[in-house]
Amino acid sequence: MTIAELLEKLKAHIAANPEKIANLKATYQFELTGEGGGTYHAVFDNGKYEIGEGPAENPGCTITIATADFFALLERKLNPMAAFMAGKLKIRGDMGQAMKLQQLLT
């Protein structure tokens, strides 16, 4: 699976659970390291969202993670809290937004 396919899968998950983003106003930036890495963003604005490639404008929360671990995270094979505690996932910015993202992905 490619990053593009993974992002499409994420969009489908969000579309199937619109109540999870109904009151979410947050901007995330994902910095993926290693093979196939890059910078991606997700912007949520009270029910509307955009997920794509490239940096976010004024991200409230930036997450740095290896590409392979990002795949595992979104496929629910890696627990976000365990990844954070093990140093596999680094968060800069609003920790509250990071917690909201965890709820969105489950």
HELIX and SHEET records of a PDB file:
HELIX    1   1 ILE A    3  ALA A   16  1                                  14    
HELIX    2   2 PRO A   18  LYS A   20  5                                   3    
HELIX    3   3 THR A   67  LEU A   74  1                                   8    
HELIX    4   4 PRO A   80  MET A   85  1                                   6    
HELIX    5   5 MET A   95  LEU A  105  1                                  11    
SHEET    1   A 5 LYS A  48  GLU A  53  0                                        
SHEET    2   A 5 GLY A  38  ASP A  45 -1                                        
SHEET    3   A 5 LYS A  25  THR A  33 -1                                        
SHEET    4   A 5 CYS A  61  ALA A  66  1                                        
SHEET    5   A 5 LEU A  89  GLY A  93 -1                                        
END                                                                             
